[in-house]
Amino acid sequence: MNIRHLTFRLLQVYVAVVRAGSISEAARRLHLTQPTVSQQLRRLAETVGEPLLESRQGRLVTTEAGGELYRASREVLVRFDDVEDYLASLRGGERGRCSIALVNTAQYVLPRLLGPYSRAFPEVDLTLHIGNRRQVLTRFERQDDDLYVFSHPPSLAHARAGRFLRNPLVVVAPRDHPLAGCEQVAMSELLGERFLLREPGSATRMLFESWLQEQGLTLGPTLQMASNEAIRVGVASRMGLAVLSEHVLPPEHSDLVILPVAGLPIESHWQFIVRRDRRLPHAALGLLRFAAGHLSECVEQRFLSNELEELLAGLGSAPSAG
């Protein structure tokens, strides 16, 4: 048998004839003419080099060689039906892989979205890479991931952004701070206290310093710390005050208090960032669609859903990577 002459169409026609028991019925099911089906059967028999069908009591049945070919053909076609189903679910974002790089603070918020997403699409393999802003920007430049999460997106020509969640920044103090019970606090009253800050380049720090500059204010003593968790513990231990995302605070932060500073919170948003020059895999597109649908169910967040829809619409014409 010269396997190079076999085609899927020949196998499909053969399987249809065996199942139908006649050429005419197979032709009807395949929407082909009888001469076309007969010609395909002759080609297949010539390729195999053995008779494949014989007539018994007015019905076509397989010979011994034909029966073996039928079983093999059926297995091949069923396997490719499985492949077709797999590709359909892949295109629908129901399976596949998605790599996400996110800045440290985003680890407090993204699981709220990824939890329900993973339950809805358990066949999608998600990978998270968490780092500081500089590390995530480096991954972005190397095109290491599909999606990137920032609260202050990079100003890059090849970056496209879509907001998905508010990220209010507030001043946090130990629970027993003298100003904890005030209705409102002026930022100028706090400038003499030490502030615990993230590293230069941190989005929270950049937004806070920009806000201070707009107010014409300058901080006094500061202490740089490596993580939001360290800052949170430091504030609780009375090492100083801090500006943190509300999302960093646990639901019951008995050792901390948010000071009602005039002009705060500083409003920012968590944003999905994608590269304009990279075509996203179906799983990543599916995650963005899920996020947009998730947001549309909440009236307060509906405008953010529209932004993700616009981001998705813009990705429709993104060039293929490579």
Backbone hydrogen bonds in HBPLUS format (Angstrom, degrees):
<---DONOR---> <-ACCEPTOR-->    atom                        ^
c    i                          cat <-CA-CA->   ^        H-A-AA   ^      H-
h    n   atom  resd res      DA  || num        DHA   H-A  angle D-A-AA Bond
n    s   type  num  typ     dist DA aas  dist angle  dist       angle   num
A0005-HIS N   A0002-ASN O   3.09 MM   3  5.96 163.2  2.12 123.3 127.6     1
A0006-LEU N   A0003-ILE O   3.09 MM   3  5.32 160.5  2.13 107.5 113.6     2
A0011-LEU N   A0007-THR O   3.19 MM   4  6.54 162.3  2.22 150.5 154.7     3
A0012-GLN N   A0008-PHE O   2.82 MM   4  6.06 156.2  1.87 152.2 159.2     4
A0013-VAL N   A0009-ARG O   2.97 MM   4  6.17 162.4  2.00 151.6 155.3     5
A0014-TYR N   A0010-LEU O   2.96 MM   4  6.16 163.0  1.99 150.0 155.0     6
A0015-VAL N   A0011-LEU O   2.95 MM   4  6.10 169.8  1.96 154.1 156.3     7
A0016-ALA N   A0012-GLN O   3.02 MM   4  6.16 156.1  2.08 143.8 150.8     8
A0017-VAL N   A0013-VAL O   2.97 MM   4  6.25 152.7  2.05 150.5 157.4     9
A0018-VAL N   A0014-TYR O   3.00 MM   4  6.29 164.8  2.03 156.7 160.3    10
A0019-ARG N   A0015-VAL O   3.00 MM   4  6.15 161.3  2.03 148.8 154.1    11
A0020-ALA N   A0016-ALA O   2.89 MM   4  5.99 151.9  1.97 142.9 151.1    12
A0021-GLY N   A0017-VAL O   2.74 MM   4  5.71 151.5  1.82 150.4 157.6    13
A0060-LEU N   A0021-GLY O   2.83 MM  39  4.77 171.8  1.84 136.3 134.7    14
A0026-ALA N   A0022-SER O   3.16 MM   4  6.24 157.2  2.21 139.3 146.0    15
A0027-ALA N   A0023-ILE O   2.82 MM   4  6.00 157.0  1.88 149.6 156.2    16
A0028-ARG N   A0024-SER O   3.02 MM   4  6.28 150.1  2.11 141.5 149.3    17
A0029-ARG N   A0025-GLU O   3.00 MM   4  6.29 158.5  2.05 148.3 153.6    18
A0030-LEU N   A0026-ALA O   2.91 MM   4  6.08 148.6  2.00 148.0 157.0    19
A0031-HIS N   A0027-ALA O   2.90 MM   4  5.75 111.6  2.38 135.1 150.3    20
A0032-LEU N   A0027-ALA O   2.87 MM   5  4.79 163.6  1.89 143.6 147.2    21
A0031-HIS N   A0028-ARG O   3.31 MM   3  5.04 150.3  2.41  93.1 101.7    22
A0037-VAL N   A0033-THR O   3.17 MM   4  6.54 159.1  2.21 152.9 157.9    23
A0038-SER N   A0034-GLN O   2.91 MM   4  6.15 165.2  1.93 159.6 163.8    24
A0039-GLN N   A0035-PRO O   2.92 MM   4  6.05 155.3  1.98 143.8 150.4    25
A0040-GLN N   A0036-THR O   3.01 MM   4  6.27 154.1  2.08 146.5 153.3    26
A0041-LEU N   A0037-VAL O   3.00 MM   4  6.30 154.9  2.06 150.4 157.0    27
A0042-ARG N   A0038-SER O   3.03 MM   4  6.32 156.3  2.09 148.6 154.6    28
A0043-ARG N   A0039-GLN O   3.03 MM   4  6.30 162.7  2.06 150.1 154.4    29
A0044-LEU N   A0040-GLN O   2.99 MM   4  6.22 154.5  2.05 146.3 153.3    30
A0045-ALA N   A0041-LEU O   2.92 MM   4  6.15 162.5  1.95 152.1 156.5    31
A0046-GLU N   A0042-ARG O   2.91 MM   4  6.12 158.4  1.96 152.5 158.5    32
A0047-THR N   A0043-ARG O   2.98 MM   4  6.15 149.9  2.07 141.7 150.1    33
A0048-VAL N   A0044-LEU O   2.92 MM   4  6.19 160.6  1.96 153.6 158.2    34
A0049-GLY N   A0045-ALA O   2.76 MM   4  5.78 151.0  1.84 143.8 153.0    35
A0063-THR N   A0052-LEU O   2.93 MM  11  5.29 155.6  1.99 124.5 127.2    36
A0054-GLU N   A0061-VAL O   2.85 MM   7  5.53 153.3  1.92 157.8 166.2    37
A0061-VAL N   A0054-GLU O   2.83 MM   7  5.53 165.6  1.85 160.6 164.4    38
A0056-ARG N   A0059-ARG O   2.79 MM   3  5.26 169.0  1.81 149.9 152.3    39
A0059-ARG N   A0056-ARG O   3.00 MM   3  5.26 148.2  2.10 106.6 116.6    40
A0067-GLY N   A0063-THR O   2.72 MM   4  5.87 148.2  1.82 148.0 155.0    41
A0068-GLU N   A0064-GLU O   3.28 MM   4  6.57 155.0  2.35 142.7 148.0    42
A0069-LEU N   A0065-ALA O   3.01 MM   4  6.29 159.4  2.05 150.3 156.3    43
A0070-TYR N   A0066-GLY O   2.83 MM   4  6.00 150.4  1.92 143.8 152.4    44
A0071-ARG N   A0067-GLY O   3.05 MM   4  6.30 161.1  2.09 147.8 151.5    45
A0072-ALA N   A0068-GLU O   3.05 MM   4  6.28 162.0  2.08 147.9 153.0    46
A0073-SER N   A0069-LEU O   2.78 MM   4  5.90 160.4  1.81 150.1 156.3    47
A0074-ARG N   A0070-TYR O   2.86 MM   4  6.00 161.3  1.89 150.7 155.7    48
A0075-GLU N   A0071-ARG O   3.08 MM   4  6.28 157.6  2.13 143.8 149.4    49
A0076-VAL N   A0072-ALA O   2.97 MM   4  6.24 159.2  2.02 150.2 155.9    50
A0077-LEU N   A0073-SER O   2.90 MM   4  6.11 169.2  1.92 156.4 159.0    51
A0078-VAL N   A0074-ARG O   2.86 MM   4  5.95 158.9  1.90 148.1 154.4    52
A0079-ARG N   A0075-GLU O   2.93 MM   4  6.03 154.5  2.00 141.5 148.9    53
A0080-PHE N   A0076-VAL O   3.00 MM   4  6.31 152.3  2.08 146.2 153.7    54
A0081-ASP N   A0077-LEU O   2.83 MM   4  6.10 135.5  2.03 139.3 152.3    55
A0082-ASP N   A0078-VAL O   2.95 MM   4  6.29 148.6  2.05 144.4 152.6    56
A0083-VAL N   A0079-ARG O   2.97 MM   4  6.38 146.8  2.08 139.0 148.6    57
A0084-GLU N   A0080-PHE O   2.86 MM   4  6.05 153.8  1.93 139.9 146.7    58
A0085-ASP N   A0081-ASP O   2.90 MM   4  6.21 156.3  1.96 147.8 153.8    59
A0086-TYR N   A0082-ASP O   2.83 MM   4  6.08 153.5  1.89 146.1 154.3    60
A0087-LEU N   A0083-VAL O   2.83 MM   4  6.10 161.5  1.86 153.0 157.3    61
A0088-ALA N   A0084-GLU O   2.95 MM   4  6.15 152.0  2.03 144.1 152.1    62
A0089-SER N   A0085-ASP O   2.99 MM   4  6.28 158.3  2.04 148.6 153.6    63
A0090-LEU N   A0086-TYR O   2.80 MM   4  6.02 145.4  1.92 145.2 156.5    64
A0091-ARG N   A0087-LEU O   2.81 MM   4  6.02 161.6  1.84 150.2 154.0    65
A0092-GLY N   A0088-ALA O   3.01 MM   4  6.17 139.0  2.19 135.8 147.3    66
A0094-GLU N   A0089-SER O   2.78 MM   5  5.05 149.2  1.87 167.3 162.4    67
A0093-GLY N   A0090-LEU O   3.03 MM   3  5.19 159.8  2.07 106.5 111.7    68
A0125-ASP N   A0096-GLY O   2.79 MM  29  6.12 171.1  1.79 161.6 160.6    69
A0098-CYS N   A0125-ASP O   3.04 MM  27  6.34 154.8  2.11 155.8 153.0    70
A0127-THR N   A0098-CYS O   3.00 MM  29  6.36 151.5  2.08 156.8 158.7    71
A0146-ASP N   A0099-SER O   2.91 MM  47  5.33 151.8  1.99 132.5 141.3    72
A0147-LEU N   A0099-SER O   3.17 MM  48  6.56 163.9  2.20 156.3 161.1    73
A0100-ILE N   A0127-THR O   2.79 MM  27  6.11 168.0  1.81 171.1 174.9    74
A0129-HIS N   A0100-ILE O   2.81 MM  29  6.21 147.6  1.92 155.8 162.5    75
A0101-ALA N   A0147-LEU O   2.98 MM  46  6.45 159.7  2.02 154.3 157.5    76
A0149-VAL N   A0101-ALA O   2.91 MM  48  6.39 146.3  2.02 151.5 159.7    77
A0102-LEU N   A0129-HIS O   2.87 MM  27  6.27 157.8  1.92 158.1 164.3    78
A0131-GLY N   A0102-LEU O   3.15 MM  29  6.56 154.1  2.22 154.1 160.7    79
A0103-VAL N   A0149-VAL O   3.30 MM  46  6.48 156.5  2.35 159.7 162.7    80
A0106-ALA N   A0103-VAL O   2.92 MM   3  5.58 137.1  2.11 119.2 130.9    81
A0104-ASN N   A0131-GLY O   2.93 MM  27  5.40 121.3  2.29 141.7 147.5    82
A0107-GLN N   A0104-ASN O   3.09 MM   3  5.81 161.2  2.12 119.4 124.8    83
A0108-TYR N   A0105-THR O   3.13 MM   3  5.92 168.5  2.14 120.9 124.6    84
A0109-VAL N   A0106-ALA O   3.00 MM   3  5.31 152.9  2.07 109.0 117.2    85
A0110-LEU N   A0106-ALA O   2.89 MM   4  5.86 178.6  1.89 172.2 172.5    86
A0112-ARG N   A0109-VAL O   3.06 MM   3  5.72 145.2  2.19 117.3 126.3    87
A0113-LEU N   A0110-LEU O   2.89 MM   3  5.43 145.2  2.02 116.6 126.3    88
A0114-LEU N   A0110-LEU O   2.91 MM   4  6.16 166.7  1.93 154.6 159.1    89
A0115-GLY N   A0111-PRO O   2.82 MM   4  5.52 149.6  1.92 140.1 144.6    90
A0117-TYR N   A0113-LEU O   3.19 MM   4  6.31 154.3  2.26 145.5 153.2    91
A0118-SER N   A0114-LEU O   2.81 MM   4  5.80 161.8  1.84 145.4 149.6    92
A0119-ARG N   A0115-GLY O   3.15 MM   4  6.44 150.6  2.24 148.3 156.6    93
A0120-ALA N   A0116-PRO O   3.03 MM   4  6.21 147.4  2.14 141.0 149.3    94
A0120-ALA N   A0117-TYR O   3.11 MM   3  5.11 118.7  2.50  93.8 108.9    95
A0121-PHE N   A0117-TYR O   2.81 MM   4  6.03 145.4  1.93 150.4 161.0    96
A0124-VAL N   A0121-PHE O   3.22 MM   3  5.87 170.4  2.23 120.5 123.2    97
A0136-VAL N   A0132-ASN O   3.00 MM   4  6.29 161.6  2.03 161.4 166.9    98
A0137-LEU N   A0133-ARG O   2.87 MM   4  6.07 155.6  1.93 151.5 158.6    99
A0138-THR N   A0134-ARG O   2.97 MM   4  6.21 149.2  2.07 144.5 152.8   100
A0139-ARG N   A0135-GLN O   3.07 MM   4  6.41 152.8  2.14 143.2 150.2   101
A0140-PHE N   A0136-VAL O   2.89 MM   4  6.17 149.2  1.98 143.4 152.6   102
A0141-GLU N   A0137-LEU O   2.91 MM   4  6.22 158.8  1.96 149.7 154.2   103
A0142-ARG N   A0138-THR O   3.01 MM   4  6.25 147.7  2.12 144.7 153.5   104
A0144-ASP N   A0139-ARG O   3.02 MM   5  5.25 171.5  2.03 150.5 152.5   105
A0143-GLN N   A0140-PHE O   3.06 MM   3  5.00 151.7  2.14 100.1 108.9   106
A0148-TYR N   A0273-ILE O   2.96 MM 125  4.88 143.7  2.10 144.7 151.5   107
A0273-ILE N   A0148-TYR O   2.65 MM 125  4.88 156.1  1.70 151.3 155.0   108
A0150-PHE N   A0271-GLN O   3.13 MM 121  5.48 154.1  2.20 150.7 156.7   109
A0271-GLN N   A0150-PHE O   2.75 MM 121  5.48 155.7  1.80 165.0 173.1   110
A0159-ALA N   A0156-LEU O   3.14 MM   3  5.33 157.7  2.20 116.9 115.3   111
A0276-ARG N   A0158-HIS O   2.82 MM 118  5.00 161.2  1.86 127.7 133.3   112
A0160-ARG N   A0274-VAL O   2.85 MM 114  5.32 155.3  1.91 159.9 164.0   113
A0274-VAL N   A0160-ARG O   2.88 MM 114  5.32 160.4  1.92 154.0 160.7   114
A0162-GLY N   A0272-PHE O   2.93 MM 110  5.29 140.3  2.09 147.8 158.2   115
A0272-PHE N   A0162-GLY O   2.89 MM 110  5.29 160.9  1.93 154.2 148.8   116
A0164-PHE N   A0270-TRP O   2.83 MM 106  5.86 163.2  1.86 161.1 160.0   117
A0270-TRP N   A0165-LEU O   2.66 MM 105  5.13 159.7  1.70 158.0 163.9   118
A0167-ASN N   A0268-SER O   2.70 MM 101  5.00 150.4  1.78 144.4 134.8   119
A0246-GLU N   A0168-PRO O   2.96 MM  78  5.95 157.3  2.01 172.4 174.5   120
A0169-LEU N   A0266-ILE O   2.93 MM  97  4.96 157.9  1.98 138.9 146.2   121
A0266-ILE N   A0169-LEU O   2.99 MM  97  4.96 148.5  2.10 138.9 142.8   122
A0170-VAL N   A0244-LEU O   2.89 MM  74  5.63 163.0  1.92 160.6 157.8   123
A0244-LEU N   A0170-VAL O   2.93 MM  74  5.63 149.6  2.03 160.9 162.6   124
A0259-LEU N   A0171-VAL O   2.95 MM  88  5.63 154.0  2.02 148.1 155.9   125
A0172-VAL N   A0242-ALA O   2.70 MM  70  5.31 165.9  1.72 161.2 166.1   126
A0242-ALA N   A0172-VAL O   3.17 MM  70  5.31 145.6  2.29 145.0 151.1   127
A0173-ALA N   A0257-VAL O   2.87 MM  84  5.37 163.5  1.89 158.8 164.4   128
A0257-VAL N   A0173-ALA O   2.84 MM  84  5.37 145.3  1.96 156.7 160.5   129
A0177-HIS N   A0174-PRO O   3.01 MM   3  5.49 152.8  2.08 129.8 127.6   130
A0175-ARG N   A0255-ASP O   3.15 MM  80  5.11 149.5  2.25 116.7 114.7   131
A0180-ALA N   A0177-HIS O   2.99 MM   3  5.26 165.8  2.01 120.7 123.1   132
A0182-CYS N   A0179-LEU O   3.21 MM   3  5.47 165.2  2.23 112.2 116.7   133
A0185-VAL N   A0260-PRO O   2.88 MM  75  5.75 152.6  1.96 137.5 137.7   134
A0262-ALA N   A0185-VAL O   2.81 MM  77  5.94 157.2  1.86 157.9 161.1   135
A0189-GLU N   A0186-ALA O   2.96 MM   3  5.55 151.6  2.04 114.9 122.9   136
A0190-LEU N   A0187-MET O   2.94 MM   3  5.41 157.5  1.99 114.3 121.6   137
A0193-GLU N   A0190-LEU O   3.01 MM   3  5.56 161.8  2.05 118.4 124.3   138
A0241-LEU N   A0194-ARG O   2.87 MM  47  6.28 163.1  1.90 160.3 159.1   139
A0195-PHE N   A0221-PRO O   3.05 MM  26  6.62 148.5  2.15 142.6 148.6   140
A0223-LEU N   A0195-PHE O   2.95 MM  28  6.32 146.9  2.06 152.0 153.3   141
A0196-LEU N   A0241-LEU O   2.71 MM  45  6.01 165.1  1.73 168.4 169.8   142
A0197-LEU N   A0223-LEU O   2.87 MM  26  6.06 159.4  1.91 143.5 150.2   143
A0225-MET N   A0197-LEU O   2.74 MM  28  6.01 157.0  1.79 164.9 170.8   144
A0202-SER N   A0199-GLU O   3.08 MM   3  5.81 158.3  2.13 143.0 144.9   145
A0206-MET N   A0202-SER O   2.87 MM   4  6.11 162.8  1.90 155.5 160.8   146
A0207-LEU N   A0203-ALA O   2.92 MM   4  6.09 165.5  1.94 155.1 158.2   147
A0208-PHE N   A0204-THR O   2.99 MM   4  6.11 157.2  2.04 145.6 152.3   148
A0209-GLU N   A0205-ARG O   2.86 MM   4  6.00 170.7  1.87 157.3 159.7   149
A0210-SER N   A0206-MET O   2.92 MM   4  6.02 151.5  2.00 143.0 151.3   150
A0211-TRP N   A0207-LEU O   2.96 MM   4  6.12 152.6  2.04 141.5 148.7   151
A0212-LEU N   A0208-PHE O   2.90 MM   4  6.20 159.3  1.95 153.2 158.8   152
A0213-GLN N   A0209-GLU O   3.00 MM   4  6.16 155.3  2.06 142.5 149.0   153
A0214-GLU N   A0210-SER O   3.05 MM   4  6.32 153.9  2.12 145.0 151.6   154
A0215-GLN N   A0211-TRP O   3.06 MM   4  6.36 141.9  2.21 142.9 153.4   155
A0215-GLN N   A0212-LEU O   3.08 MM   3  5.04 122.6  2.42  92.6 107.5   156
A0216-GLY N   A0212-LEU O   2.97 MM   4  6.12 110.2  2.47 136.4 154.1   157
A0217-LEU N   A0212-LEU O   2.90 MM   5  5.08 173.9  1.90 149.0 147.7   158
A0216-GLY N   A0213-GLN O   3.05 MM   3  4.94 150.3  2.14  98.0 107.3   159
A0231-ILE N   A0227-SER O   3.06 MM   4  6.36 155.7  2.13 144.9 151.8   160
A0232-ARG N   A0228-ASN O   2.84 MM   4  6.07 160.0  1.88 150.5 156.1   161
A0233-VAL N   A0229-GLU O   3.00 MM   4  6.23 161.0  2.03 149.8 154.2   162
A0234-GLY N   A0230-ALA O   2.83 MM   4  5.97 151.9  1.90 142.7 151.7   163
A0235-VAL N   A0231-ILE O   2.86 MM   4  6.12 156.3  1.91 155.9 160.4   164
A0236-ALA N   A0232-ARG O   3.10 MM   4  6.31 166.5  2.12 146.2 150.0   165
A0237-SER N   A0233-VAL O   2.93 MM   4  6.12 134.7  2.14 140.0 152.6   166
A0239-MET N   A0234-GLY O   2.91 MM   5  5.27 165.7  1.93 157.3 154.5   167
A0238-ARG N   A0235-VAL O   2.93 MM   3  5.08 160.1  1.97 114.7 116.5   168
A0248-VAL N   A0245-SER O   2.97 MM   3  5.50 154.5  2.04 114.2 121.5   169
A0249-LEU N   A0246-GLU O   3.16 MM   3  5.57 145.1  2.29 107.8 116.7   170
A0256-LEU N   A0253-HIS O   3.06 MM   3  5.42 166.2  2.08 115.7 119.7   171
A0261-VAL N   A0259-LEU O   2.86 MM   2  5.65 133.5  2.08 109.7  95.2   172
A0264-LEU N   A0261-VAL O   3.11 MM   3  5.65 158.4  2.16 136.4 137.4   173
A0284-ALA N   A0281-PRO O   3.10 MM   3  5.48 122.5  2.45 106.1 119.2   174
A0285-LEU N   A0281-PRO O   3.17 MM   4  6.55 161.5  2.20 154.8 160.2   175
A0286-GLY N   A0282-HIS O   2.81 MM   4  6.00 152.9  1.88 146.9 155.3   176
A0287-LEU N   A0283-ALA O   2.95 MM   4  6.21 146.7  2.06 142.6 150.9   177
A0288-LEU N   A0284-ALA O   3.08 MM   4  6.42 158.0  2.13 148.8 153.7   178
A0289-ARG N   A0285-LEU O   2.91 MM   4  6.20 156.6  1.96 149.8 156.7   179
A0290-PHE N   A0286-GLY O   2.87 MM   4  6.06 155.2  1.93 145.4 152.6   180
A0291-ALA N   A0287-LEU O   2.88 MM   4  6.14 158.4  1.93 148.7 154.4   181
A0292-ALA N   A0288-LEU O   2.94 MM   4  6.19 157.3  1.99 147.5 153.3   182
A0293-GLY N   A0289-ARG O   2.97 MM   4  6.23 160.5  2.01 149.7 154.8   183
A0294-HIS N   A0290-PHE O   2.78 MM   4  5.96 153.0  1.85 150.4 158.9   184
A0295-LEU N   A0291-ALA O   2.93 MM   4  6.13 155.3  1.99 148.2 153.9   185
A0296-SER N   A0292-ALA O   3.01 MM   4  6.19 148.1  2.11 142.8 151.6   186
A0298-CYS N   A0295-LEU O   2.97 MM   3  5.53 161.3  2.00 117.5 123.5   187
A0301-GLN N   A0298-CYS O   3.03 MM   3  5.39 137.1  2.22 107.7 119.5   188
A0302-ARG N   A0299-VAL O   3.25 MM   3  5.17 165.3  2.28 104.4 108.7   189
A0304-LEU N   A0301-GLN O   2.94 MM   3  5.37 132.7  2.16 109.5 122.4   190
A0305-SER N   A0301-GLN O   3.18 MM   4  6.62 144.9  2.31 146.6 157.0   191
A0305-SER N   A0302-ARG O   3.07 MM   3  4.97 119.8  2.45  91.9 107.1   192
A0306-ASN N   A0302-ARG O   3.12 MM   4  6.53 150.1  2.21 146.6 153.8   193
A0307-GLU N   A0303-PHE O   3.23 MM   4  6.57 142.6  2.38 133.0 142.3   194
A0307-GLU N   A0304-LEU O   3.09 MM   3  4.99 118.8  2.48  90.5 105.7   195
A0308-LEU N   A0304-LEU O   3.09 MM   4  6.48 154.5  2.16 149.2 154.9   196
A0309-GLU N   A0305-SER O   2.96 MM   4  6.27 152.2  2.03 148.2 156.7   197
A0310-GLU N   A0306-ASN O   2.94 MM   4  6.22 151.2  2.02 145.0 152.4   198
A0311-LEU N   A0307-GLU O   2.89 MM   4  6.20 150.7  1.98 144.3 153.0   199
A0312-LEU N   A0308-LEU O   2.87 MM   4  6.14 159.1  1.91 150.4 155.2   200
A0313-ALA N   A0309-GLU O   2.89 MM   4  6.12 155.4  1.95 145.6 152.7   201
A0314-GLY N   A0310-GLU O   2.96 MM   4  6.17 151.3  2.04 144.7 152.0   202
A0315-LEU N   A0311-LEU O   3.10 MM   4  6.36 133.1  2.33 139.3 151.8   203
A0315-LEU N   A0312-LEU O   3.10 MM   3  5.08 130.6  2.36  94.0 107.5   204
A0316-GLY N   A0313-ALA O   3.27 MM   3  5.50 154.4  2.34 102.3 109.8   205
A0318-ALA N   A0315-LEU O   3.07 MM   3  4.98 169.6  2.08 109.0 110.9   206
